Amino acid sequence: MNLARFVLAACAVGALSACSSGTTSSAGGTVSSSSVAVSTVASSQFVMNGSILVHPSITITEEDGSCDAHPRLPISERVFVSISDEQNRKVGSATVGDGAWYTDGGCLFRFTATVDSPASFFEVQVGSEDPITISRQDAISRGFQVGYGYN
């Protein structure tokens, strides 16, 4: 059965080749040639992964044993992340996930956002913090990374 499909496909390709070359058909008529233009548009969409690390001195332990940032910080689980392009258009968003204990005793928060823009630079705003600029190349290759309480 696979051989029959292959032969059928080969015949179809052969017929298309004859059509595109402008050859004469077996019935004596000229087969007109045709062409198909195919264009590929580069996608401007990518996924930005983000990490927010809070120093142990400003980290608290939740009742369930998980970590969170001290309440005086505007960073916490479920905080909104907004991503804007160079023209200040919103091109992505996410919500910060639950904190996880980091190796130094700090609290690590992560987010993942789909960004849809061909811009070269982006402004990432976590909660009410001031936006931080990141290049497209860094956003794709390394992701967004920021630390609180680290020098």
Buried (B, 14 or more C-beta within 10 A) or exposed (E): EEEEEEEEEEEEEEEEEBBBEEEEEEEEEEBEEEEEEEEEEEEEEBEBBBBBBBBEEBBBEEEEEBBBBBEEBEBBBEBEBBBBBEEEEEBBBBEBBBBEBBEEEBBBBBBBBEBEBEBEBBBBBBBEBEBEEBEBEBBBEEBBEBEBBEE
